[in-house]
Structures are given as structure tokens and as C-alpha cells.
């Protein structure tokens, strides 16, 4: 307070809102003593997600740390403290909570995982809309270059891999040699794109099993 009675306050600059920590707003966060990064204590994670069972969280973290020579990114996710706890970054939180060994009956854990998946999928769609490329597909393709992707609507209907829409007309089965010439073995194409790739309309001679051409 100044001599004139004016109130002053000191505004501390806090890190920007973290999308992963935002998935669990009840977590009490703090700044790391090591580098000022926004972190959460392993005990706090245990309080919110595991009924204060701190050992469950520590076992997962210790397993990750053991794997550090193979996954050096873990060094940036966990910071061991002198009191036996671990400060966890937001990325580390996703590593801890997405572990396969945690029971699926844990409702709060399921909620976090569901929100996490929706966050990643949403961000991927935004990037794909801007660039025309999916970072998830690009990343997976580095490890599985021969993998072919299929597309589905939100209610589970399979979509054409070209127009990415459920077919308005289901195309007939065409002869094997014809299909091999226009698509890979496991492709799924609507009638319009079958004919587009052929460069012409289908005829009876193209069909594996003759049937009336009703389209």
C-alpha cells in the first residue's frame, strides 16, 4: 500500500493454460523448483485418480524411469523430489494415466482418457483441415508404411477412402484383375470413385457376378 492509501498488487506471470492439465481441473498444480515448469505432485495425482494410493502412481513412474534409456523423453516428464514424491509435467500425466495396467472400472480415469482421446482427435482434425495431412496417420505410416487406412462416420458407417463419405450406392464386386488395376486389395470405394478410377462407367463385363446394373 502506498502513502496515499492506494492498493498495489504484484502480478506473477503464470504459464499458459496447458491442454493436458485442463483435462483434470481438480488437480492442484505448482511450479517446479528445478526449472519453473508447471507440474503436479504424484501424491496429488493419487488423491484425484486413485483414492490416495500413492504407490500405484509411483510404480508406474518407476517403470517409466527404468525404460528411460529407450525412451529419453521420460526425463522431461518426471522430477524426483527429496520427500519421495515425483513432480509430473502435463505430458508425464498422460503417460501415467494412460497405462494399460490401471483398472478400467476407475470412472475418473476413464473420463480422463476419453477427454484425452477427444483432444488429440480434435487437434488432428484441425491440422488436417489446414494442411491436408494427418499427423497421426503420417506418424503411424513411418512404422507401418504398407498400412492402409479406413474411414468411418461417428456412428460407425464405413466410408469411401477417396470421398470419405458413406456410399450413396453400394458398388458390385468387380473382377479381381480389374480391382487390382484401380485399387489396393483392402480398399473401400464408392461406385462413383470406382468409375472415376476406371475412367468410364461399369459394364456387365466388369462384374465378378453378373447382376442388373440399376444405377
The 8 nearest C-alpha neighbors of each residue, nearest first, counted from 0:
[[1, 6, 5, 7, 4, 2, 3, 8],
 [2, 0, 5, 4, 3, 6, 7, 8],
 [1, 3, 4, 0, 5, 6, 7, 8],
 [4, 2, 1, 5, 0, 6, 7, 8],
 [3, 5, 1, 2, 0, 6, 7, 8],
 [4, 6, 1, 3, 0, 7, 2, 8],
 [5, 7, 0, 4, 1, 8, 3, 2],
 [8, 6, 0, 5, 9, 1, 4, 10],
 [7, 9, 10, 6, 0, 11, 5, 1],
 [8, 10, 11, 7, 12, 6, 0, 13],
 [11, 9, 8, 12, 13, 7, 14, 6],
 [10, 12, 13, 9, 8, 14, 30, 15],
 [11, 13, 10, 14, 15, 9, 35, 30],
 [14, 12, 11, 15, 37, 16, 30, 10],
 [15, 13, 16, 12, 37, 36, 17, 30],
 [14, 16, 17, 13, 12, 37, 18, 36],
 [17, 15, 18, 14, 21, 20, 13, 19],
 [16, 18, 20, 19, 21, 15, 89, 14],
 [19, 17, 21, 20, 16, 22, 118, 89],
 [20, 18, 21, 22, 17, 89, 90, 115],
 [19, 21, 22, 17, 23, 89, 18, 24],
 [22, 20, 18, 24, 19, 23, 17, 16],
 [21, 23, 20, 19, 24, 111, 114, 18],
 [22, 24, 21, 25, 20, 26, 111, 19],
 [23, 25, 21, 26, 22, 20, 27, 28],
 [26, 24, 23, 27, 47, 21, 22, 28],
 [27, 25, 24, 23, 28, 43, 47, 44],
 [28, 26, 25, 39, 43, 29, 24, 40],
 [29, 27, 39, 38, 26, 37, 30, 40],
 [28, 30, 38, 37, 39, 31, 27, 40],
 [31, 29, 37, 35, 36, 38, 32, 28],
 [30, 32, 35, 36, 33, 34, 38, 37],
 [31, 33, 35, 34, 30, 36, 29, 86],
 [34, 32, 31, 35, 36, 78, 30, 86],
 [33, 35, 36, 31, 32, 30, 37, 78],
 [34, 36, 31, 30, 32, 33, 37, 38],
 [37, 35, 31, 30, 34, 38, 88, 14],
 [36, 38, 30, 29, 31, 88, 35, 28],
 [39, 37, 88, 87, 29, 28, 86, 30],
 [38, 40, 28, 87, 86, 29, 41, 88],
 [41, 39, 86, 43, 42, 85, 87, 44],
 [40, 42, 44, 85, 43, 84, 86, 45],
 [43, 41, 45, 40, 44, 53, 46, 84],
 [42, 44, 46, 40, 45, 41, 47, 26],
 [45, 43, 41, 47, 42, 46, 48, 40],
 [44, 46, 51, 49, 42, 53, 43, 48],
 [47, 45, 51, 43, 50, 44, 48, 49],
 [48, 46, 44, 45, 49, 43, 50, 26],
 [47, 49, 45, 46, 44, 107, 50, 108],
 [50, 48, 45, 51, 52, 46, 47, 44],
 [51, 49, 46, 52, 48, 45, 47, 53],
 [50, 52, 46, 45, 49, 53, 42, 47],
 [53, 51, 49, 45, 50, 54, 55, 46],
 [52, 54, 45, 56, 55, 51, 42, 57],
 [53, 55, 57, 56, 52, 58, 45, 59],
 [56, 54, 58, 53, 57, 52, 59, 49],
 [55, 57, 54, 59, 53, 58, 60, 45],
 [56, 58, 54, 60, 59, 55, 61, 53],
 [59, 57, 61, 55, 60, 56, 54, 62],
 [58, 60, 62, 56, 57, 61, 95, 63],
 [59, 61, 57, 63, 62, 58, 64, 56],
 [62, 60, 64, 58, 63, 59, 57, 65],
 [61, 63, 65, 59, 60, 64, 58, 66],
 [64, 62, 60, 66, 65, 61, 59, 67],
 [63, 65, 61, 67, 66, 62, 60, 73],
 [64, 66, 62, 63, 67, 61, 68, 60],
 [65, 67, 63, 64, 69, 68, 70, 62],
 [66, 68, 70, 71, 64, 69, 65, 73],
 [69, 67, 70, 66, 71, 65, 64, 73],
 [68, 70, 67, 66, 71, 65, 72, 73],
 [69, 71, 67, 72, 68, 66, 73, 63],
 [70, 72, 67, 73, 74, 68, 69, 75],
 [73, 71, 74, 70, 75, 76, 67, 69],
 [74, 72, 76, 71, 75, 67, 70, 77],
 [75, 73, 72, 76, 71, 77, 67, 64],
 [74, 76, 73, 72, 77, 78, 88, 71],
 [75, 77, 91, 73, 88, 74, 87, 90],
 [78, 76, 87, 86, 75, 74, 85, 91],
 [79, 77, 86, 85, 80, 87, 76, 74],
 [80, 78, 85, 84, 86, 77, 81, 83],
 [81, 79, 84, 82, 85, 83, 78, 86],
 [80, 82, 83, 79, 84, 85, 78, 86],
 [83, 81, 80, 84, 79, 85, 86, 42],
 [84, 82, 81, 80, 85, 79, 57, 41],
 [85, 83, 80, 82, 41, 79, 40, 42],
 [84, 86, 79, 41, 78, 80, 40, 87],
 [85, 87, 40, 78, 39, 77, 38, 41],
 [86, 88, 77, 38, 39, 91, 76, 40],
 [87, 89, 38, 91, 76, 90, 92, 37],
 [88, 90, 92, 91, 19, 20, 87, 93],
 [91, 89, 93, 92, 88, 76, 94, 19],
 [92, 90, 76, 94, 88, 89, 93, 87],
 [91, 93, 89, 95, 90, 94, 96, 87],
 [92, 94, 96, 90, 91, 95, 97, 89],
 [95, 93, 91, 92, 97, 96, 90, 98],
 [96, 94, 92, 93, 97, 98, 91, 59],
 [95, 97, 93, 98, 94, 92, 108, 112],
 [96, 98, 94, 95, 93, 99, 112, 101],
 [97, 99, 100, 96, 95, 101, 94, 59],
 [100, 98, 101, 97, 102, 96, 103, 95],
 [101, 99, 98, 102, 97, 59, 103, 96],
 [102, 100, 99, 98, 103, 96, 105, 97],
 [101, 103, 104, 105, 100, 99, 108, 109],
 [102, 104, 105, 101, 109, 106, 108, 99],
 [105, 103, 102, 106, 109, 108, 101, 107],
 [104, 106, 103, 108, 107, 102, 109, 48],
 [107, 105, 109, 108, 104, 110, 103, 111],
 [108, 106, 110, 109, 105, 48, 111, 47],
 [107, 109, 111, 105, 110, 106, 48, 112],
 [110, 108, 112, 106, 111, 107, 113, 105],
 [109, 111, 107, 113, 108, 112, 114, 106],
 [110, 112, 108, 114, 109, 113, 115, 22],
 [113, 111, 115, 109, 114, 110, 116, 108],
 [112, 114, 110, 116, 115, 111, 109, 117],
 [115, 113, 117, 111, 112, 116, 118, 110],
 [114, 116, 112, 118, 113, 117, 111, 119],
 [115, 117, 119, 113, 118, 114, 120, 112],
 [118, 116, 114, 120, 115, 119, 121, 113],
 [119, 117, 115, 121, 116, 120, 114, 122],
 [118, 120, 122, 116, 121, 117, 123, 115],
 [119, 121, 123, 117, 122, 118, 116, 124],
 [122, 120, 118, 124, 123, 119, 117, 125],
 [121, 123, 125, 119, 124, 120, 118, 126],
 [124, 122, 120, 126, 121, 125, 127, 119],
 [123, 125, 127, 121, 122, 126, 128, 120],
 [126, 124, 128, 122, 123, 127, 129, 121],
 [127, 125, 129, 123, 128, 124, 130, 122],
 [126, 128, 131, 132, 133, 124, 130, 129],
 [129, 127, 125, 126, 131, 130, 124, 132],
 [130, 128, 126, 127, 131, 125, 132, 124],
 [131, 129, 127, 132, 128, 126, 133, 125],
 [130, 132, 127, 128, 129, 133, 126, 124],
 [133, 131, 127, 130, 134, 126, 137, 128],
 [132, 134, 127, 136, 135, 137, 123, 126],
 [135, 133, 137, 136, 138, 132, 123, 127],
 [136, 134, 138, 133, 137, 139, 123, 140],
 [137, 135, 139, 133, 138, 134, 140, 132],
 [136, 138, 134, 140, 135, 139, 133, 141],
 [139, 137, 135, 140, 136, 141, 134, 142],
 [138, 140, 136, 141, 142, 137, 143, 135],
 [141, 139, 144, 143, 137, 142, 138, 136],
 [142, 140, 139, 138, 143, 144, 137, 136],
 [141, 143, 140, 139, 144, 138, 145, 146],
 [144, 142, 140, 146, 145, 141, 139, 138],
 [143, 145, 140, 146, 141, 142, 139, 147],
 [146, 144, 143, 147, 140, 142, 141, 148],
 [145, 147, 143, 144, 148, 140, 139, 142],
 [148, 146, 145, 149, 185, 186, 144, 183],
 [149, 147, 146, 150, 160, 136, 186, 185],
 [148, 150, 160, 147, 151, 158, 157, 187],
 [149, 151, 158, 157, 163, 160, 148, 152],
 [152, 150, 157, 156, 158, 155, 153, 149],
 [151, 153, 156, 155, 154, 157, 158, 150],
 [152, 154, 155, 151, 156, 157, 150, 158],
 [155, 153, 152, 156, 151, 157, 165, 158],
 [154, 156, 152, 151, 153, 157, 150, 158],
 [157, 155, 152, 151, 154, 165, 158, 153],
 [156, 158, 151, 165, 150, 155, 152, 159],
 [159, 157, 165, 164, 163, 150, 151, 160],
 [158, 160, 188, 163, 189, 161, 187, 164],
 [159, 161, 163, 187, 162, 188, 158, 150],
 [160, 162, 159, 163, 188, 192, 164, 189],
 [161, 163, 164, 159, 160, 158, 192, 189],
 [164, 162, 159, 158, 160, 161, 150, 165],
 [163, 165, 158, 162, 159, 166, 152, 157],
 [164, 166, 158, 157, 159, 156, 167, 163],
 [167, 165, 189, 168, 169, 164, 159, 158],
 [166, 168, 165, 169, 189, 190, 164, 191],
 [169, 167, 166, 170, 190, 189, 214, 191],
 [170, 168, 166, 190, 189, 171, 167, 188],
 [169, 171, 190, 168, 189, 172, 193, 188],
 [172, 170, 173, 169, 206, 190, 207, 208],
 [173, 171, 207, 206, 170, 174, 208, 175],
 [172, 174, 206, 207, 205, 171, 178, 175],
 [173, 175, 207, 177, 206, 176, 205, 178],
 [176, 174, 178, 177, 179, 173, 207, 172],
 [175, 177, 179, 178, 174, 180, 173, 181],
 [176, 178, 180, 174, 175, 179, 173, 181],
 [179, 177, 175, 180, 181, 176, 182, 174],
 [180, 178, 176, 177, 182, 181, 175, 183],
 [179, 181, 177, 178, 182, 176, 183, 175],
 [180, 182, 178, 179, 196, 177, 197, 183],
 [183, 181, 179, 178, 186, 180, 184, 185],
 [182, 184, 186, 185, 179, 181, 178, 180],
 [183, 185, 186, 182, 179, 178, 187, 175],
 [186, 184, 183, 187, 147, 182, 149, 148],
 [187, 185, 183, 184, 182, 188, 160, 147],
 [186, 188, 159, 160, 185, 189, 158, 149],
 [189, 187, 159, 192, 193, 160, 186, 190],
 [188, 190, 166, 159, 192, 191, 170, 193],
 [189, 191, 170, 193, 192, 168, 194, 169],
 [190, 192, 194, 189, 193, 195, 188, 168],
 [193, 191, 195, 194, 189, 190, 196, 188],
 [192, 194, 190, 196, 195, 191, 188, 197],
 [193, 195, 197, 192, 200, 191, 196, 199],
 [196, 194, 192, 198, 197, 193, 191, 199],
 [197, 195, 198, 193, 194, 192, 181, 199],
 [198, 196, 194, 195, 199, 193, 181, 200],
 [197, 199, 195, 196, 194, 200, 193, 192],
 [200, 198, 197, 194, 201, 195, 196, 193],
 [201, 199, 194, 202, 198, 197, 195, 193],
 [200, 202, 205, 194, 199, 203, 206, 204],
 [203, 201, 204, 205, 200, 206, 212, 199],
 [202, 204, 205, 206, 209, 201, 210, 212],
 [203, 205, 202, 206, 209, 201, 207, 174],
 [206, 204, 203, 202, 173, 174, 201, 207],
 [207, 205, 173, 208, 203, 174, 204, 209],
 [206, 208, 174, 173, 172, 209, 205, 175],
 [207, 209, 206, 210, 172, 173, 171, 174],
 [210, 208, 206, 203, 207, 211, 204, 205],
 [209, 211, 212, 208, 203, 206, 171, 213],
 [212, 210, 213, 209, 203, 214, 202, 171],
 [211, 213, 214, 210, 203, 202, 201, 209],
 [212, 214, 211, 210, 168, 170, 171, 169],
 [213, 212, 168, 211, 190, 170, 169, 201]]
